[in-house]
Amino acid sequence: MTFTFAPARREQVGLLIALAGASGSGKTFSALRLARGMSPEGKIAFIDTEARRGLHYADRFQFLHADMRPPFRPERFIEGIRAAEAAGAEVVIIDSASHEYDGEGGIMDWADELAEKGVKSPGNWKEPKLAHKKMMNALLQCRASLIFCLRADEKIEIVRGENGRTLVRPLGWVPICEKRFMYEMTASFTLTPERPGIPQFDLPHKLQDQHRHMFPAGKPISEEAGRMLAEWARGADVPPTAAASRSSHAAVTDAPVSSSPPPEGGTGADFPGDQPATEVDKLLEEARQVAMSGTVQLRAFWKALDERRRKLLEPHVQKLKEAAAYADQTGGA
């Protein structure tokens, strides 16, 4: 008999976390905060492809550092991660993992080099894609938790509108990586320069239900999130803490004291923390969390709703606007 079955039990689950964003969005700092929560003893390794920029944080965090230089072939990332594990790292940060895709000697460069040597497309992609696949297989077997910082570009598309007019349609922030990379992540987040370190849940992200309370809407990624993730990976049940529960279910009550006054007639008491039970409750809860990210996000959320769901939310629109305006004033923290 070649297979042995045992009752399913979560233990020593590998974590793959991706933080994507433009320059200034807080990727590196957030990754280090998350890592410190996962490994309070500082068993953290930092693979730096950004000309030693990770060392900017050496006075604030305890970690091992390695300077990775081109060419950024997939096998070099495998080599670096295995070396980090051998050094005793519990968490490995790769900043920036985007170099494996479009950095000097990355798989795009590799495909171009083969094309210049006469290998016709799509044959020039065969070796680079195979190497990338081997890297992903190695990452999935890694026993340390991995945090990937990824660059992101704000993409647009040109479309024809009414009367044949040319229109520019924003597509949002798109991480720079091989197209299937994000599917392998345990969780992924998009950060923006406007609100550094705060996941934007109206932008591309991946977050399982059992992890959602670890990342309250409108709150920066924290050590506490890392601690809860690590406990979950070890097999512990991690119920929402009182603070996380309040953050997830109240739109403005946890906002810090600000020089700006709270919205007239609403300080958060209008947003009860009871678990939603009906369709209206669930929709309202989703809208409240979006409102915590500010007015721009709330408008985009409203625009995406169909007419029926807009009618369900109409009695609450004013309070949602007030909450979004207050989030604008306080930075949504």
C-alpha positions in Angstrom: 0.0 0.0 0.0 1.6 3.3 -1.1 -0.7 5.8 0.6 -1.4 6.4 4.2 -4.3 8.6 5.3 -4.8 10.3 8.6 -7.4 12.8 10.0 -6.8 16.2 8.5 -5.1 18.6 10.9 -3.6 22.0 10.1 0.0 22.1 11.3 3.2 23.8 10.0 1.4 25.2 7.0 3.6 27.2 4.7 2.6 30.9 4.2 3.2 32.8 1.0 2.3 36.4 1.3 2.5 39.0 -1.5 2.5 42.8 -1.0 2.2 44.7 -4.3 2.4 48.4 -4.9 4.2 51.4 -6.4 7.2 53.1 -4.9 6.3 54.7 -1.6 3.4 52.4 -0.9 5.0 50.9 2.2 5.8 47.4 0.9 9.1 46.9 2.6 8.1 48.4 6.0 4.9 46.4 6.0 6.7 43.2 5.1 9.1 43.7 8.0 6.3 44.4 10.4 4.5 41.3 9.3 7.7 39.3 9.6 8.4 40.6 13.1 5.0 39.4 14.2 5.6 36.0 12.7 9.0 35.7 14.3 9.3 37.9 17.4 12.8 36.5 18.0 14.0 38.0 14.8 14.7 34.9 12.8 14.1 36.8 9.6 16.1 36.8 6.4 15.9 39.6 3.8 16.9 38.9 0.2 17.5 42.3 -1.3 17.4 42.9 -5.1 17.1 46.7 -4.6 20.7 47.7 -4.2 20.7 47.2 -0.4 17.7 49.4 0.2 16.5 46.9 2.8 19.3 48.1 5.1 17.4 51.5 5.4 15.4 49.6 8.1 18.3 47.9 9.9 18.0 50.3 12.9 14.3 49.5 13.4 14.1 45.7 12.7 16.3 42.7 13.5 17.0 40.6 10.4 19.7 38.9 8.4 20.4 40.6 5.0 21.7 39.3 1.7 22.5 41.5 -1.3 21.3 39.8 -4.4 22.7 41.1 -7.7 21.9 40.4 -11.4 21.2 38.2 -13.2 17.9 37.6 -11.5 17.3 34.1 -12.8 14.6 32.0 -11.0 17.2 29.5 -9.7 19.0 32.2 -7.9 15.9 33.0 -5.9 15.6 29.3 -5.0 19.3 29.4 -3.9 18.7 32.4 -1.8 15.7 31.1 0.0 17.4 27.7 0.7 20.4 29.6 2.1 18.1 31.6 4.4 16.4 28.4 5.7 19.8 26.9 6.3 20.7 30.0 8.3 17.7 29.4 10.6 15.2 31.9 9.1 11.6 31.4 10.0 10.5 34.1 7.7 12.1 35.1 4.4 11.4 38.5 2.7 12.1 38.9 -1.0 12.2 42.5 -2.1 11.7 42.8 -4.9 10.4 39.5 -6.3 9.4 41.5 -9.5 13.0 41.3 -10.6 12.6 37.5 -11.3 10.1 38.6 -14.0 11.3 41.9 -15.5 14.6 42.6 -13.8 18.1 42.3 -15.4 18.5 38.6 -16.4 14.9 37.8 -15.3 12.6 35.6 -17.4 11.6 38.4 -19.8 15.3 39.3 -20.4 16.0 35.6 -20.8 13.3 35.2 -23.4 14.6 38.2 -25.3 18.1 36.8 -25.3 16.9 33.6 -26.8 15.0 35.5 -29.4 18.1 37.4 -30.4 19.9 34.1 -30.8 17.2 33.1 -33.4 14.8 31.1 -31.2 11.4 32.0 -32.5 8.4 32.9 -30.4 6.9 31.2 -28.5 9.8 28.8 -28.3 12.0 31.4 -26.7 9.8 31.3 -23.6 10.1 27.5 -23.1 13.3 27.6 -20.9 12.4 30.7 -18.9 8.9 29.4 -18.1 10.2 26.0 -17.1 12.7 27.6 -14.8 9.9 29.8 -13.3 7.8 26.7 -12.8 10.6 25.0 -11.0 11.1 28.0 -8.7 7.4 28.0 -7.8 7.5 24.3 -7.0 10.4 25.0 -4.7 8.6 27.8 -3.0 5.6 25.6 -2.3 7.9 23.1 -0.6 9.6 25.8 1.6 9.2 25.4 5.4 9.8 29.0 6.2 7.1 31.6 5.6 7.8 33.8 2.5 6.8 37.4 2.0 7.2 38.8 -1.5 7.3 42.5 -2.2 6.2 43.2 -5.8 6.3 46.3 -7.8 3.0 47.4 -9.4 2.1 49.5 -12.4 -1.1 51.5 -12.8 -2.5 50.1 -16.1 -4.8 51.7 -18.6 -6.6 50.7 -21.8 -7.6 52.8 -24.8 -11.2 52.1 -25.8 -13.7 53.6 -28.3 -16.6 55.4 -26.6 -19.8 56.9 -27.8 -19.6 58.8 -31.1 -16.3 57.1 -31.8 -14.4 59.1 -29.2 -11.2 57.7 -27.8 -11.4 57.1 -24.0 -8.8 56.1 -21.5 -10.1 53.5 -19.0 -8.1 52.9 -15.8 -7.5 49.2 -15.0 -6.0 49.8 -11.6 -2.7 48.6 -10.1 -1.3 45.4 -11.6 1.6 43.5 -9.9 4.7 43.0 -12.0 5.2 39.2 -11.9 4.5 36.1 -14.0 0.7 35.9 -14.6 0.1 32.8 -12.4 2.4 33.9 -9.5 -0.4 35.5 -7.4 -2.6 32.4 -7.6 -0.1 30.5 -5.4 -0.2 33.0 -2.6 -1.9 32.3 0.8 -2.8 36.0 0.8 -2.0 39.0 -1.3 -2.6 42.7 -0.9 -2.3 45.9 -3.0 -0.8 49.0 -1.3 -0.9 52.5 -2.7 1.3 55.6 -2.2 -1.7 57.6 -1.1 -2.2 55.3 2.0 1.1 53.5 2.6 0.9 50.2 4.4 -2.9 50.0 4.3 -4.3 47.2 2.1 -6.8 48.5 -0.4 -9.6 46.0 -0.5 -11.2 47.6 -3.6 -8.0 46.7 -5.5 -6.8 43.2 -6.4 -6.2 41.1 -3.3 -6.6 37.5 -2.0 -7.7 36.9 1.6 -9.4 33.7 2.9 -12.3 34.1 5.3 -10.3 32.6 8.2 -7.6 35.4 7.8 -9.9 38.4 7.1 -10.2 39.5 10.7 -6.4 39.6 10.9 -6.3 42.5 8.4 -9.0 45.0 9.4 -10.2 47.3 6.7 -8.6 50.8 6.8 -5.8 49.6 9.2 -2.0 49.3 8.4 -0.5 45.8 8.2 0.8 45.1 11.7 2.9 42.8 13.8 -0.4 41.5 15.3 -1.5 40.3 11.9 1.8 38.4 11.5 1.5 36.9 15.0 -2.1 35.6 14.2 -1.0 34.3 10.8 1.9 32.4 12.4 -0.4 30.9 15.1 -2.9 29.8 12.5 -0.1 28.2 10.4 1.0 26.2 13.4 -2.5 24.8 13.8 -4.0 27.1 16.5 -7.5 28.4 16.3 -7.2 32.2 16.1 -10.6 33.9 16.8 -10.9 37.6 16.2 -9.5 39.6 19.1 -11.8 42.3 20.5 -9.7 45.0 18.8 -9.8 43.3 15.5 -13.5 42.6 15.8 -14.2 46.3 16.5 -12.0 47.4 13.6 -13.7 45.0 11.2 -17.3 45.9 12.1 -17.1 49.6 13.0 -16.5 52.3 10.4 -15.1 55.1 12.5 -15.2 54.3 16.2 -11.5 53.2 16.2 -10.2 56.2 14.4 -7.5 58.0 16.4 -8.1 61.4 17.9 -7.8 64.0 15.2 -7.8 67.8 15.0 -10.7 67.4 12.6 -14.1 66.9 14.3 -16.1 63.7 13.7 -18.9 63.8 11.1 -21.9 65.6 12.5 -24.4 63.2 14.0 -22.2 60.1 13.6 -19.3 59.0 15.7 -19.5 55.3 15.0 -22.4 54.4 17.3 -24.5 54.2 14.2 -22.5 51.2 13.0 -23.2 48.3 15.4 -20.8 45.4 15.5 -23.3 42.6 15.4 -22.7 39.8 13.0 -24.6 40.4 9.8 -27.6 38.1 9.2 -29.5 39.3 6.2 -28.5 40.4 2.7 -28.9 44.0 3.7 -26.7 43.6 6.7 -24.0 41.9 4.7 -24.1 44.5 2.0 -24.1 47.3 4.5 -21.1 45.7 6.3 -19.2 45.6 3.0 -20.1 49.2 2.3 -18.9 50.3 5.8 -15.6 48.6 5.3 -15.2 50.3 1.9 -16.1 53.7 3.5 -13.2 53.2 5.9 -10.9 53.6 2.9 -12.3 57.0 1.9 -14.6 58.8 -0.5 -12.9 57.7 -3.7 -13.2 54.0 -2.8 -16.9 54.4 -1.7 -17.8 56.1 -5.0 -16.2 53.2 -7.0 -18.0 50.7 -4.8 -21.4 52.4 -5.4 -20.8 52.7 -9.1 -20.2 48.9 -9.3 -23.5 48.1 -7.6 -26.6 47.1 -9.6 -29.8 49.0 -9.2 -31.4 46.5 -6.7 -28.4 46.7 -4.3 -28.3 50.4 -4.5 -31.9 50.6 -3.3 -31.1 48.4 -0.4 -28.3 50.8 0.7 -30.2 54.1 0.0 -31.3 54.6 3.6 -27.7 54.4 4.8 -26.0 56.5 2.1 -25.6 59.6 4.2 -23.9 57.8 7.1 -21.6 56.0 4.7 -20.6 59.3 3.1 -19.9 60.8 6.5 -17.8 57.8 7.5 -15.8 58.1 4.2 -15.3 61.8 4.7 -14.0 61.2 8.2 -11.7 58.5 6.8 -10.4 61.1 4.3 -9.7 63.5 7.2 -8.0 61.0 9.5 -6.1 58.9 6.9 -8.5 56.0 7.5 -6.3 54.6 10.3 
